[in-house]
Amino acid sequence: MNGFDEAAALLPPALRQGIQALPPLVRRNVEEIRLRAGRCPAVVVGGDELSLSAAKVGRRELELTVEIATRASAHTALESVRQGYFTVKGGHRIGLCGNVWTENGQIKNLRSLSSLNIRVAHAVPGCGEEILPALFCKGKLQNTILLSPPGGGKTTLLRDLTRLLSDGAHGPPLRVGLADERGEVAALWEGEPQFDVGERTDVLEGCPKAQGLMILLRGMTPQVLCCDEITDPADCSALETCENCGVRLLCTVHAESVEELRKKPLYRSLLDRGNFERAVVLRRWTTPRYLVEELHPCGS
């Protein structure tokens, strides 16, 4: 079953039939399935949202989708809504909106769902093969940061590069530690990755990145550490510690260019300190798809 069919299977039967009736070419390129109470279902393809000619979604359909996705353990998923989403088998991520219940200023749960968004997980084995050699200098992997706006394919590329490094696609196989905080890169299910992240990759899922990186560093003796979406000063501090211990780094950040990255104090400090030597800019509509930029000359 491909990613789209897996995601569509999370819907109640009536909604599922309408989504699966889409033309094959559209189905293959669906990035998100969006449901809003009182509105028709919609899909996101190529960044554009397309409304479907179908019955309007009711609150019951939203609740049923969560029940199906969580195998009737909806209360467990809703308790994790403070993160804004939960991840299900296959690596698909479900974002939720509704009436928020707070306690002592902290988000505790959601009541009365108003909308949800299923982000369809896509694996593209081999997408990193073309650029992998450019990430090495004199046989050594350079610390690399992957850049794109949200939905630009950073996680997909990170997953494949992790697999390639772990399996030795360019030089000897490397031990890789993957801090998969949101469960989107490897998508562990009962301890087993749903996506191929390589034979020599150890995955820590659900743990804040900064803590996860340090746990992997101390416990699994990685040669490479990977994580998705650096967003916090604690992440940067952990990455610097890992680099000082001789571990290679492969991470992603929301940004359209290196220039934009340098304008943000959090990331500018990483670049100024020389923590990263390569940047890969992902471009959705431009050829070539990936642009590798040398942040520091090879061997400097």
C-alpha atoms as an extended CHARMM CRD file, in Angstrom:
* protein
*
       300  EXT
         1         1  MET       CA              0.0000000000        0.0000000000        0.0000000000  PROA      1               0.0000000000
         2         2  ASN       CA              1.4340000000        3.3850000000       -0.9920000000  PROA      2               0.0000000000
         3         3  GLY       CA              1.4790000000        6.4880000000        1.1990000000  PROA      3               0.0000000000
         4         4  PHE       CA             -1.6860000000        7.9810000000       -0.2550000000  PROA      4               0.0000000000
         5         5  ASP       CA             -3.7170000000        4.7850000000        0.1650000000  PROA      5               0.0000000000
         6         6  GLU       CA             -2.4660000000        4.4230000000        3.7400000000  PROA      6               0.0000000000
         7         7  ALA       CA             -3.5310000000        7.9870000000        4.5380000000  PROA      7               0.0000000000
         8         8  ALA       CA             -6.9090000000        7.5970000000        2.8130000000  PROA      8               0.0000000000
         9         9  ALA       CA             -7.5390000000        4.4380000000        4.8430000000  PROA      9               0.0000000000
        10        10  LEU       CA             -7.6020000000        6.6170000000        7.9730000000  PROA      10              0.0000000000
        11        11  LEU       CA            -10.8580000000        8.2220000000        6.7910000000  PROA      11              0.0000000000
        12        12  PRO       CA            -14.4140000000        7.0040000000        7.4470000000  PROA      12              0.0000000000
        13        13  PRO       CA            -15.7720000000        4.9660000000        4.4930000000  PROA      13              0.0000000000
        14        14  ALA       CA            -17.9160000000        7.7600000000        2.9800000000  PROA      14              0.0000000000
        15        15  LEU       CA            -15.0120000000       10.2200000000        2.9070000000  PROA      15              0.0000000000
        16        16  ARG       CA            -12.5460000000        7.5550000000        1.8520000000  PROA      16              0.0000000000
        17        17  GLN       CA            -14.4870000000        6.7060000000       -1.2950000000  PROA      17              0.0000000000
        18        18  GLY       CA            -14.5000000000       10.3110000000       -2.4630000000  PROA      18              0.0000000000
        19        19  ILE       CA            -10.7680000000       10.7580000000       -1.8670000000  PROA      19              0.0000000000
        20        20  GLN       CA             -9.8620000000        7.4890000000       -3.5770000000  PROA      20              0.0000000000
        21        21  ALA       CA            -11.9320000000        8.4730000000       -6.6230000000  PROA      21              0.0000000000
        22        22  LEU       CA             -9.3190000000       11.0760000000       -7.5220000000  PROA      22              0.0000000000
        23        23  PRO       CA             -7.4040000000       10.4450000000      -10.7680000000  PROA      23              0.0000000000
        24        24  PRO       CA             -4.2700000000        8.2940000000      -10.2860000000  PROA      24              0.0000000000
        25        25  LEU       CA             -1.8930000000       11.1430000000      -11.1880000000  PROA      25              0.0000000000
        26        26  VAL       CA             -3.4700000000       13.3840000000       -8.5450000000  PROA      26              0.0000000000
        27        27  ARG       CA             -3.4410000000       10.6310000000       -5.9180000000  PROA      27              0.0000000000
        28        28  ARG       CA              0.2930000000       10.0590000000       -6.4020000000  PROA      28              0.0000000000
        29        29  ASN       CA              1.0020000000       13.7200000000       -5.7120000000  PROA      29              0.0000000000
        30        30  VAL       CA             -1.3340000000       14.4270000000       -2.7880000000  PROA      30              0.0000000000
        31        31  GLU       CA              0.6410000000       16.0430000000        0.0300000000  PROA      31              0.0000000000
        32        32  GLU       CA             -2.1990000000       16.6390000000        2.5070000000  PROA      32              0.0000000000
        33        33  ILE       CA             -5.8160000000       15.6440000000        3.0870000000  PROA      33              0.0000000000
        34        34  ARG       CA             -7.7500000000       18.4270000000        4.8470000000  PROA      34              0.0000000000
        35        35  LEU       CA            -11.0810000000       18.0830000000        6.6260000000  PROA      35              0.0000000000
        36        36  ARG       CA            -12.9720000000       21.0650000000        8.0890000000  PROA      36              0.0000000000
        37        37  ALA       CA            -16.3380000000       20.9090000000        9.8340000000  PROA      37              0.0000000000
        38        38  GLY       CA            -19.0370000000       22.3550000000        7.6050000000  PROA      38              0.0000000000
        39        39  ARG       CA            -16.7910000000       22.3890000000        4.5210000000  PROA      39              0.0000000000
        40        40  CYS       CA            -16.0590000000       19.9950000000        1.6660000000  PROA      40              0.0000000000
        41        41  PRO       CA            -12.9390000000       17.8160000000        1.9610000000  PROA      41              0.0000000000
        42        42  ALA       CA             -9.8290000000       19.1380000000        0.2260000000  PROA      42              0.0000000000
        43        43  VAL       CA             -6.4200000000       17.8840000000       -0.8510000000  PROA      43              0.0000000000
        44        44  VAL       CA             -3.1460000000       19.7510000000       -1.2600000000  PROA      44              0.0000000000
        45        45  VAL       CA             -1.2590000000       19.0080000000       -4.4790000000  PROA      45              0.0000000000
        46        46  GLY       CA              1.8600000000       20.9120000000       -5.4550000000  PROA      46              0.0000000000
        47        47  GLY       CA              1.2090000000       23.3880000000       -2.6700000000  PROA      47              0.0000000000
        48        48  ASP       CA             -2.2800000000       24.2540000000       -3.9660000000  PROA      48              0.0000000000
        49        49  GLU       CA             -5.4210000000       23.3060000000       -2.0310000000  PROA      49              0.0000000000
        50        50  LEU       CA             -8.1610000000       21.7370000000       -4.1440000000  PROA      50              0.0000000000
        51        51  SER       CA            -11.7130000000       21.3960000000       -2.7910000000  PROA      51              0.0000000000
        52        52  LEU       CA            -13.5310000000       18.1940000000       -3.7150000000  PROA      52              0.0000000000
        53        53  SER       CA            -17.1020000000       17.8590000000       -4.9070000000  PROA      53              0.0000000000
        54        54  ALA       CA            -18.3540000000       15.8640000000       -1.9660000000  PROA      54              0.0000000000
        55        55  ALA       CA            -20.6580000000       16.0980000000        1.0230000000  PROA      55              0.0000000000
        56        56  LYS       CA            -19.5750000000       18.5480000000        3.6910000000  PROA      56              0.0000000000
        57        57  VAL       CA            -17.5950000000       17.2050000000        6.6130000000  PROA      57              0.0000000000
        58        58  GLY       CA            -19.3330000000       16.9920000000        9.9850000000  PROA      58              0.0000000000
        59        59  ARG       CA            -17.8260000000       16.8610000000       13.4560000000  PROA      59              0.0000000000
        60        60  ARG       CA            -18.6400000000       13.1540000000       13.6180000000  PROA      60              0.0000000000
        61        61  GLU       CA            -16.4340000000       12.4740000000       10.5630000000  PROA      61              0.0000000000
        62        62  LEU       CA            -13.5770000000       14.3010000000       12.2640000000  PROA      62              0.0000000000
        63        63  GLU       CA            -14.0060000000       12.2380000000       15.4230000000  PROA      63              0.0000000000
        64        64  LEU       CA            -14.2380000000        8.9890000000       13.4390000000  PROA      64              0.0000000000
        65        65  THR       CA            -11.0240000000        9.8090000000       11.5680000000  PROA      65              0.0000000000
        66        66  VAL       CA             -9.1650000000       10.2490000000       14.8560000000  PROA      66              0.0000000000
        67        67  GLU       CA            -10.6590000000        7.0150000000       16.2100000000  PROA      67              0.0000000000
        68        68  ILE       CA             -9.6050000000        5.0660000000       13.1130000000  PROA      68              0.0000000000
        69        69  ALA       CA             -6.1250000000        6.6030000000       13.0800000000  PROA      69              0.0000000000
        70        70  THR       CA             -5.5400000000        5.8610000000       16.7630000000  PROA      70              0.0000000000
        71        71  ARG       CA             -7.2200000000        2.4510000000       16.7740000000  PROA      71              0.0000000000
        72        72  ALA       CA             -9.9440000000        3.7240000000       19.1040000000  PROA      72              0.0000000000
        73        73  SER       CA             -7.4260000000        5.3270000000       21.4970000000  PROA      73              0.0000000000
        74        74  ALA       CA             -8.3830000000        8.8880000000       20.5910000000  PROA      74              0.0000000000
        75        75  HSD       CA             -7.9360000000       10.1680000000       24.1460000000  PROA      75              0.0000000000
        76        76  THR       CA             -4.2460000000        9.2530000000       23.9970000000  PROA      76              0.0000000000
        77        77  ALA       CA             -3.7170000000       11.1820000000       20.7720000000  PROA      77              0.0000000000
        78        78  LEU       CA             -5.6800000000       14.2080000000       21.9190000000  PROA      78              0.0000000000
        79        79  GLU       CA             -3.5440000000       14.4380000000       25.0530000000  PROA      79              0.0000000000
        80        80  SER       CA             -0.5270000000       14.9890000000       22.7880000000  PROA      80              0.0000000000
        81        81  VAL       CA             -2.1960000000       17.9050000000       21.0150000000  PROA      81              0.0000000000
        82        82  ARG       CA              0.0230000000       20.3730000000       22.8640000000  PROA      82              0.0000000000
        83        83  GLN       CA              2.4610000000       19.5750000000       20.0580000000  PROA      83              0.0000000000
        84        84  GLY       CA             -0.2450000000       20.3620000000       17.4950000000  PROA      84              0.0000000000
        85        85  TYR       CA             -0.2690000000       16.9080000000       15.8930000000  PROA      85              0.0000000000
        86        86  PHE       CA              0.2030000000       13.2010000000       16.3700000000  PROA      86              0.0000000000
        87        87  THR       CA              1.9090000000       10.6370000000       14.1390000000  PROA      87              0.0000000000
        88        88  VAL       CA              0.3530000000        7.3250000000       13.0970000000  PROA      88              0.0000000000
        89        89  LYS       CA              1.5950000000        4.0910000000       11.5430000000  PROA      89              0.0000000000
        90        90  GLY       CA              3.2660000000        4.7780000000        8.2380000000  PROA      90              0.0000000000
        91        91  GLY       CA              4.6490000000        8.1310000000        9.3780000000  PROA      91              0.0000000000
        92        92  HSD       CA              1.5640000000       10.1610000000        8.4720000000  PROA      92              0.0000000000
        93        93  ARG       CA              1.0790000000       13.2020000000       10.6930000000  PROA      93              0.0000000000
        94        94  ILE       CA             -2.3450000000       14.4280000000       11.7530000000  PROA      94              0.0000000000
        95        95  GLY       CA             -2.7430000000       18.0410000000       12.8280000000  PROA      95              0.0000000000
        96        96  LEU       CA             -5.8200000000       19.0210000000       14.8320000000  PROA      96              0.0000000000
        97        97  CYS       CA             -7.8220000000       22.1570000000       15.5730000000  PROA      97              0.0000000000
        98        98  GLY       CA            -10.7940000000       22.7600000000       17.8610000000  PROA      98              0.0000000000
        99        99  ASN       CA            -11.6490000000       24.0910000000       21.2980000000  PROA      99              0.0000000000
       100       100  VAL       CA             -8.5380000000       23.9510000000       23.4570000000  PROA      100             0.0000000000
       101       101  TRP       CA             -8.7670000000       22.9550000000       27.1180000000  PROA      101             0.0000000000
       102       102  THR       CA             -6.0880000000       24.5920000000       29.2500000000  PROA      102             0.0000000000
       103       103  GLU       CA             -5.1350000000       24.0660000000       32.8600000000  PROA      103             0.0000000000
       104       104  ASN       CA             -2.8290000000       26.4270000000       34.7410000000  PROA      104             0.0000000000
       105       105  GLY       CA             -1.9380000000       28.0540000000       31.4460000000  PROA      105             0.0000000000
       106       106  GLN       CA             -0.9050000000       24.7590000000       29.8250000000  PROA      106             0.0000000000
       107       107  ILE       CA             -2.6700000000       23.1010000000       26.8870000000  PROA      107             0.0000000000
       108       108  LYS       CA             -4.0980000000       19.8090000000       28.1410000000  PROA      108             0.0000000000
       109       109  ASN       CA             -6.5140000000       18.5660000000       25.4970000000  PROA      109             0.0000000000
       110       110  LEU       CA             -8.8420000000       19.3680000000       22.6170000000  PROA      110             0.0000000000
       111       111  ARG       CA            -12.6130000000       19.3960000000       22.7470000000  PROA      111             0.0000000000
       112       112  SER       CA            -14.9980000000       19.6720000000       19.8010000000  PROA      112             0.0000000000
       113       113  LEU       CA            -12.7370000000       19.1550000000       16.8060000000  PROA      113             0.0000000000
       114       114  SER       CA            -13.1740000000       21.7300000000       14.0570000000  PROA      114             0.0000000000
       115       115  SER       CA            -10.6090000000       20.5820000000       11.4780000000  PROA      115             0.0000000000
       116       116  LEU       CA             -7.7630000000       18.1760000000       10.8650000000  PROA      116             0.0000000000
       117       117  ASN       CA             -4.9590000000       17.8110000000        8.3590000000  PROA      117             0.0000000000
       118       118  ILE       CA             -3.4000000000       14.4980000000        7.3360000000  PROA      118             0.0000000000
       119       119  ARG       CA              0.1010000000       15.0730000000        5.9870000000  PROA      119             0.0000000000
       120       120  VAL       CA              0.8220000000       12.1560000000        3.6720000000  PROA      120             0.0000000000
       121       121  ALA       CA              4.2380000000       10.6400000000        4.3240000000  PROA      121             0.0000000000
       122       122  HSD       CA              6.2250000000        9.9450000000        1.1650000000  PROA      122             0.0000000000
       123       123  ALA       CA              9.4190000000        7.9170000000        0.9300000000  PROA      123             0.0000000000
       124       124  VAL       CA             11.5450000000        8.5670000000       -2.1610000000  PROA      124             0.0000000000
       125       125  PRO       CA             14.4080000000        6.0510000000       -2.0450000000  PROA      125             0.0000000000
       126       126  GLY       CA             17.3790000000        7.2750000000       -4.0330000000  PROA      126             0.0000000000
       127       127  CYS       CA             16.5090000000       10.9760000000       -3.9860000000  PROA      127             0.0000000000
       128       128  GLY       CA             19.7520000000       11.7530000000       -2.1340000000  PROA      128             0.0000000000
       129       129  GLU       CA             22.1110000000        9.7160000000       -4.3200000000  PROA      129             0.0000000000
       130       130  GLU       CA             22.9780000000       12.5150000000       -6.7370000000  PROA      130             0.0000000000
       131       131  ILE       CA             24.1140000000       15.0050000000       -4.0890000000  PROA      131             0.0000000000
       132       132  LEU       CA             25.6900000000       12.6250000000       -1.5750000000  PROA      132             0.0000000000
       133       133  PRO       CA             29.2430000000       12.8310000000       -3.0330000000  PROA      133             0.0000000000
       134       134  ALA       CA             29.1390000000       16.6520000000       -2.7630000000  PROA      134             0.0000000000
       135       135  LEU       CA             28.6300000000       16.3210000000        0.9970000000  PROA      135             0.0000000000
       136       136  PHE       CA             32.0560000000       14.7210000000        1.4340000000  PROA      136             0.0000000000
       137       137  CYS       CA             35.5130000000       16.2770000000        1.5250000000  PROA      137             0.0000000000
       138       138  LYS       CA             38.5940000000       14.0680000000        1.3450000000  PROA      138             0.0000000000
       139       139  GLY       CA             36.5210000000       11.0600000000        2.3270000000  PROA      139             0.0000000000
       140       140  LYS       CA             34.9140000000       12.7660000000        5.3340000000  PROA      140             0.0000000000
       141       141  LEU       CA             31.2430000000       13.6870000000        5.5930000000  PROA      141             0.0000000000
       142       142  GLN       CA             30.8350000000       17.4210000000        6.0260000000  PROA      142             0.0000000000
       143       143  ASN       CA             28.3420000000       18.7390000000        8.5820000000  PROA      143             0.0000000000
       144       144  THR       CA             25.3230000000       19.4760000000        6.4320000000  PROA      144             0.0000000000
       145       145  ILE       CA             22.1130000000       21.4770000000        6.8520000000  PROA      145             0.0000000000
       146       146  LEU       CA             19.1000000000       20.9440000000        4.5590000000  PROA      146             0.0000000000
       147       147  LEU       CA             16.9920000000       24.0330000000        3.8020000000  PROA      147             0.0000000000
       148       148  SER       CA             13.5030000000       24.5600000000        2.4040000000  PROA      148             0.0000000000
       149       149  PRO       CA             10.1810000000       26.1310000000        3.3720000000  PROA      149             0.0000000000
       150       150  PRO       CA              7.6060000000       23.8630000000        5.0740000000  PROA      150             0.0000000000
       151       151  GLY       CA              6.5160000000       21.0750000000        2.7600000000  PROA      151             0.0000000000
       152       152  GLY       CA              9.5730000000       21.4380000000        0.5500000000  PROA      152             0.0000000000
       153       153  GLY       CA             10.8600000000       17.8850000000        0.9950000000  PROA      153             0.0000000000
       154       154  LYS       CA             13.4980000000       18.3010000000        3.7270000000  PROA      154             0.0000000000
       155       155  THR       CA             12.3280000000       15.3200000000        5.7500000000  PROA      155             0.0000000000
       156       156  THR       CA             12.1720000000       13.0840000000        2.6730000000  PROA      156             0.0000000000
       157       157  LEU       CA             15.7370000000       14.0110000000        1.7090000000  PROA      157             0.0000000000
       158       158  LEU       CA             16.9730000000       13.6450000000        5.3020000000  PROA      158             0.0000000000
       159       159  ARG       CA             15.4830000000       10.1440000000        5.4480000000  PROA      159             0.0000000000
       160       160  ASP       CA             17.1930000000        9.0280000000        2.2650000000  PROA      160             0.0000000000
       161       161  LEU       CA             20.5760000000       10.5390000000        3.1380000000  PROA      161             0.0000000000
       162       162  THR       CA             20.3680000000        8.8130000000        6.5210000000  PROA      162             0.0000000000
       163       163  ARG       CA             19.7730000000        5.4970000000        4.7380000000  PROA      163             0.0000000000
       164       164  LEU       CA             22.5850000000        6.0560000000        2.2480000000  PROA      164             0.0000000000
       165       165  LEU       CA             25.1290000000        6.9600000000        4.9210000000  PROA      165             0.0000000000
       166       166  SER       CA             24.0920000000        4.0400000000        7.0990000000  PROA      166             0.0000000000
       167       167  ASP       CA             24.3390000000        1.5530000000        4.2410000000  PROA      167             0.0000000000
       168       168  GLY       CA             27.6650000000        2.8720000000        2.9120000000  PROA      168             0.0000000000
       169       169  ALA       CA             26.4990000000        4.2710000000       -0.4210000000  PROA      169             0.0000000000
       170       170  HSD       CA             29.5500000000        6.5760000000       -0.5400000000  PROA      170             0.0000000000
       171       171  GLY       CA             32.4350000000        5.0440000000        1.3660000000  PROA      171             0.0000000000
       172       172  PRO       CA             32.3400000000        2.7970000000        4.4280000000  PROA      172             0.0000000000
       173       173  PRO       CA             28.9790000000        2.3270000000        6.2020000000  PROA      173             0.0000000000
       174       174  LEU       CA             28.5390000000        4.6830000000        9.1350000000  PROA      174             0.0000000000
       175       175  ARG       CA             26.7620000000        4.2880000000       12.4650000000  PROA      175             0.0000000000
       176       176  VAL       CA             23.9430000000        6.8280000000       12.4330000000  PROA      176             0.0000000000
       177       177  GLY       CA             21.9210000000        8.1370000000       15.3700000000  PROA      177             0.0000000000
       178       178  LEU       CA             18.5450000000        9.5990000000       14.4080000000  PROA      178             0.0000000000
       179       179  ALA       CA             16.7730000000       11.9130000000       16.8580000000  PROA      179             0.0000000000
       180       180  ASP       CA             13.2690000000       11.6170000000       15.3890000000  PROA      180             0.0000000000
       181       181  GLU       CA             11.3060000000       13.8470000000       17.7570000000  PROA      181             0.0000000000
       182       182  ARG       CA              8.1060000000       13.9300000000       15.6970000000  PROA      182             0.0000000000
       183       183  GLY       CA              8.2840000000       10.3710000000       14.4070000000  PROA      183             0.0000000000
       184       184  GLU       CA              8.2260000000       11.4540000000       10.7560000000  PROA      184             0.0000000000
       185       185  VAL       CA             11.6530000000       10.3270000000        9.5600000000  PROA      185             0.0000000000
       186       186  ALA       CA             11.7250000000        6.6550000000       10.5630000000  PROA      186             0.0000000000
       187       187  ALA       CA              8.1030000000        6.3700000000       11.8070000000  PROA      187             0.0000000000
       188       188  LEU       CA              8.7110000000        3.6710000000       14.4200000000  PROA      188             0.0000000000
       189       189  TRP       CA              5.8180000000        1.2760000000       14.8770000000  PROA      189             0.0000000000
       190       190  GLU       CA              6.2320000000       -1.2110000000       17.7360000000  PROA      190             0.0000000000
       191       191  GLY       CA              9.9650000000       -0.5110000000       17.6020000000  PROA      191             0.0000000000
       192       192  GLU       CA             10.4210000000       -1.0900000000       13.8670000000  PROA      192             0.0000000000
       193       193  PRO       CA             11.0000000000        1.7660000000       11.3960000000  PROA      193             0.0000000000
       194       194  GLN       CA              8.2420000000        2.0090000000        8.8030000000  PROA      194             0.0000000000
       195       195  PHE       CA             10.6750000000        3.7330000000        6.4510000000  PROA      195             0.0000000000
       196       196  ASP       CA             14.0850000000        2.4140000000        5.4640000000  PROA      196             0.0000000000
       197       197  VAL       CA             16.6540000000        4.5110000000        7.3390000000  PROA      197             0.0000000000
       198       198  GLY       CA             19.5390000000        2.0640000000        6.9290000000  PROA      198             0.0000000000
       199       199  GLU       CA             20.9760000000       -1.0570000000        8.5170000000  PROA      199             0.0000000000
       200       200  ARG       CA             23.2030000000        0.7930000000       10.9900000000  PROA      200             0.0000000000
       201       201  THR       CA             20.8020000000        3.4940000000       12.1670000000  PROA      201             0.0000000000
       202       202  ASP       CA             19.6190000000        3.7690000000       15.7670000000  PROA      202             0.0000000000
       203       203  VAL       CA             16.3730000000        5.7080000000       16.1960000000  PROA      203             0.0000000000
       204       204  LEU       CA             15.1980000000        7.6500000000       19.2430000000  PROA      204             0.0000000000
       205       205  GLU       CA             11.6310000000        8.8310000000       18.7000000000  PROA      205             0.0000000000
       206       206  GLY       CA              9.3850000000       11.2290000000       20.6330000000  PROA      206             0.0000000000
       207       207  CYS       CA             12.1740000000       12.7690000000       22.6920000000  PROA      207             0.0000000000
       208       208  PRO       CA             12.9840000000       16.5050000000       22.4360000000  PROA      208             0.0000000000
       209       209  LYS       CA             15.8400000000       16.8620000000       19.9620000000  PROA      209             0.0000000000
       210       210  ALA       CA             18.3750000000       18.3750000000       22.3510000000  PROA      210             0.0000000000
       211       211  GLN       CA             17.9040000000       15.5580000000       24.8640000000  PROA      211             0.0000000000
       212       212  GLY       CA             17.6640000000       12.9240000000       22.1560000000  PROA      212             0.0000000000
       213       213  LEU       CA             20.9290000000       13.9560000000       20.5470000000  PROA      213             0.0000000000
       214       214  MET       CA             22.7490000000       13.7220000000       23.8780000000  PROA      214             0.0000000000
       215       215  ILE       CA             21.2170000000       10.3200000000       24.6850000000  PROA      215             0.0000000000
       216       216  LEU       CA             22.3370000000        8.9830000000       21.3030000000  PROA      216             0.0000000000
       217       217  LEU       CA             25.8000000000       10.5260000000       21.7090000000  PROA      217             0.0000000000
       218       218  ARG       CA             26.3430000000        8.9620000000       25.1340000000  PROA      218             0.0000000000
       219       219  GLY       CA             24.7010000000        5.6020000000       24.5550000000  PROA      219             0.0000000000
       220       220  MET       CA             25.0890000000        4.5780000000       20.9250000000  PROA      220             0.0000000000
       221       221  THR       CA             28.5470000000        5.9020000000       19.8690000000  PROA      221             0.0000000000
       222       222  PRO       CA             27.3040000000        7.2970000000       16.5500000000  PROA      222             0.0000000000
       223       223  GLN       CA             29.5510000000        8.5420000000       13.7830000000  PROA      223             0.0000000000
       224       224  VAL       CA             26.7390000000       10.6830000000       12.3670000000  PROA      224             0.0000000000
       225       225  LEU       CA             23.8180000000       12.3360000000       14.1570000000  PROA      225             0.0000000000
       226       226  CYS       CA             20.6850000000       13.3290000000       12.2500000000  PROA      226             0.0000000000
       227       227  CYS       CA             17.6760000000       15.3870000000       13.3210000000  PROA      227             0.0000000000
       228       228  ASP       CA             14.7440000000       17.1530000000       11.6890000000  PROA      228             0.0000000000
       229       229  GLU       CA             13.9890000000       20.8560000000       12.1370000000  PROA      229             0.0000000000
       230       230  ILE       CA             16.3610000000       22.7720000000       14.4070000000  PROA      230             0.0000000000
       231       231  THR       CA             14.1030000000       25.2870000000       16.1780000000  PROA      231             0.0000000000
       232       232  ASP       CA             15.4830000000       25.9690000000       19.6480000000  PROA      232             0.0000000000
       233       233  PRO       CA             18.6960000000       27.2900000000       21.2530000000  PROA      233             0.0000000000
       234       234  ALA       CA             18.9110000000       23.9990000000       23.1560000000  PROA      234             0.0000000000
       235       235  ASP       CA             19.0610000000       22.1490000000       19.8290000000  PROA      235             0.0000000000
       236       236  CYS       CA             21.9560000000       24.3310000000       18.6990000000  PROA      236             0.0000000000
       237       237  SER       CA             23.8250000000       23.8160000000       21.9570000000  PROA      237             0.0000000000
       238       238  ALA       CA             23.4300000000       20.0340000000       21.7130000000  PROA      238             0.0000000000
       239       239  LEU       CA             24.6140000000       20.0420000000       18.1010000000  PROA      239             0.0000000000
       240       240  GLU       CA             27.7030000000       22.0440000000       19.0290000000  PROA      240             0.0000000000
       241       241  THR       CA             28.4950000000       19.5950000000       21.8260000000  PROA      241             0.0000000000
       242       242  CYS       CA             28.1350000000       16.6530000000       19.4600000000  PROA      242             0.0000000000
       243       243  GLU       CA             30.3670000000       18.2750000000       16.8600000000  PROA      243             0.0000000000
       244       244  ASN       CA             33.0180000000       18.9700000000       19.4880000000  PROA      244             0.0000000000
       245       245  CYS       CA             32.9720000000       15.2350000000       20.2090000000  PROA      245             0.0000000000
       246       246  GLY       CA             33.8470000000       14.4900000000       16.6010000000  PROA      246             0.0000000000
       247       247  VAL       CA             30.4000000000       13.3930000000       15.4220000000  PROA      247             0.0000000000
       248       248  ARG       CA             29.2290000000       14.4550000000       11.9590000000  PROA      248             0.0000000000
       249       249  LEU       CA             25.8950000000       16.3070000000       11.6930000000  PROA      249             0.0000000000
       250       250  LEU       CA             22.9820000000       16.1660000000        9.2460000000  PROA      250             0.0000000000
       251       251  CYS       CA             19.9860000000       18.3910000000       10.0730000000  PROA      251             0.0000000000
       252       252  THR       CA             17.1180000000       20.3590000000        8.5620000000  PROA      252             0.0000000000
       253       253  VAL       CA             15.8740000000       23.9270000000        9.0170000000  PROA      253             0.0000000000
       254       254  HSD       CA             12.9440000000       25.9560000000        7.6670000000  PROA      254             0.0000000000
       255       255  ALA       CA             14.5010000000       28.5150000000        5.3090000000  PROA      255             0.0000000000
       256       256  GLU       CA             14.4640000000       29.2700000000        1.5940000000  PROA      256             0.0000000000
       257       257  SER       CA             18.1600000000       30.1360000000        1.3080000000  PROA      257             0.0000000000
       258       258  VAL       CA             21.4370000000       30.4740000000        3.1570000000  PROA      258             0.0000000000
       259       259  GLU       CA             20.9390000000       34.2470000000        3.0270000000  PROA      259             0.0000000000
       260       260  GLU       CA             17.6330000000       33.9180000000        4.8760000000  PROA      260             0.0000000000
       261       261  LEU       CA             19.2840000000       31.6010000000        7.3810000000  PROA      261             0.0000000000
       262       262  ARG       CA             21.9650000000       34.1670000000        8.1570000000  PROA      262             0.0000000000
       263       263  LYS       CA             19.3090000000       36.7670000000        8.9910000000  PROA      263             0.0000000000
       264       264  LYS       CA             18.0030000000       34.6490000000       11.8760000000  PROA      264             0.0000000000
       265       265  PRO       CA             20.1450000000       35.0000000000       15.0320000000  PROA      265             0.0000000000
       266       266  LEU       CA             19.5940000000       31.3950000000       16.1250000000  PROA      266             0.0000000000
       267       267  TYR       CA             21.0310000000       29.9780000000       12.9190000000  PROA      267             0.0000000000
       268       268  ARG       CA             23.5230000000       32.7310000000       12.1690000000  PROA      268             0.0000000000
       269       269  SER       CA             25.4790000000       31.7530000000       15.2640000000  PROA      269             0.0000000000
       270       270  LEU       CA             25.7300000000       28.1510000000       14.0180000000  PROA      270             0.0000000000
       271       271  LEU       CA             27.0690000000       29.3430000000       10.6910000000  PROA      271             0.0000000000
       272       272  ASP       CA             29.4270000000       31.9090000000       12.2090000000  PROA      272             0.0000000000
       273       273  ARG       CA             30.9430000000       29.2690000000       14.4880000000  PROA      273             0.0000000000
       274       274  GLY       CA             31.4880000000       26.9860000000       11.5130000000  PROA      274             0.0000000000
       275       275  ASN       CA             29.3100000000       24.1670000000       12.8440000000  PROA      275             0.0000000000
       276       276  PHE       CA             28.0770000000       23.4420000000        9.3200000000  PROA      276             0.0000000000
       277       277  GLU       CA             30.1970000000       23.1500000000        6.1950000000  PROA      277             0.0000000000
       278       278  ARG       CA             27.5770000000       22.3420000000        3.5570000000  PROA      278             0.0000000000
       279       279  ALA       CA             24.0460000000       23.5740000000        2.9060000000  PROA      279             0.0000000000
       280       280  VAL       CA             21.5760000000       21.8790000000        0.5810000000  PROA      280             0.0000000000
       281       281  VAL       CA             18.8370000000       24.2040000000       -0.6690000000  PROA      281             0.0000000000
       282       282  LEU       CA             15.7050000000       22.3930000000       -1.8780000000  PROA      282             0.0000000000
       283       283  ARG       CA             13.8600000000       24.1040000000       -4.7060000000  PROA      283             0.0000000000
       284       284  ARG       CA             10.4070000000       22.7990000000       -5.5810000000  PROA      284             0.0000000000
       285       285  TRP       CA             10.0060000000       24.1420000000       -9.1080000000  PROA      285             0.0000000000
       286       286  THR       CA             13.5950000000       24.6770000000      -10.2550000000  PROA      286             0.0000000000
       287       287  THR       CA             16.1140000000       22.4080000000      -11.9490000000  PROA      287             0.0000000000
       288       288  PRO       CA             18.3210000000       21.1020000000      -10.4600000000  PROA      288             0.0000000000
       289       289  ARG       CA             16.0690000000       20.1990000000       -7.5420000000  PROA      289             0.0000000000
       290       290  TYR       CA             18.8880000000       20.4130000000       -4.9790000000  PROA      290             0.0000000000
       291       291  LEU       CA             21.5750000000       23.0820000000       -4.7900000000  PROA      291             0.0000000000
       292       292  VAL       CA             24.6350000000       22.2770000000       -2.6540000000  PROA      292             0.0000000000
       293       293  GLU       CA             26.4030000000       25.3330000000       -1.2490000000  PROA      293             0.0000000000
       294       294  GLU       CA             29.8640000000       25.2310000000        0.3130000000  PROA      294             0.0000000000
       295       295  LEU       CA             29.7290000000       27.1900000000        3.5700000000  PROA      295             0.0000000000
       296       296  HSD       CA             33.4130000000       26.5990000000        4.2600000000  PROA      296             0.0000000000
       297       297  PRO       CA             36.0130000000       25.5800000000        1.6560000000  PROA      297             0.0000000000
       298       298  CYS       CA             36.9440000000       21.9040000000        1.6380000000  PROA      298             0.0000000000
       299       299  GLY       CA             39.7590000000       21.2680000000        4.0860000000  PROA      299             0.0000000000
       300       300  SER       CA             39.5970000000       24.7370000000        5.7020000000  PROA      300             0.0000000000
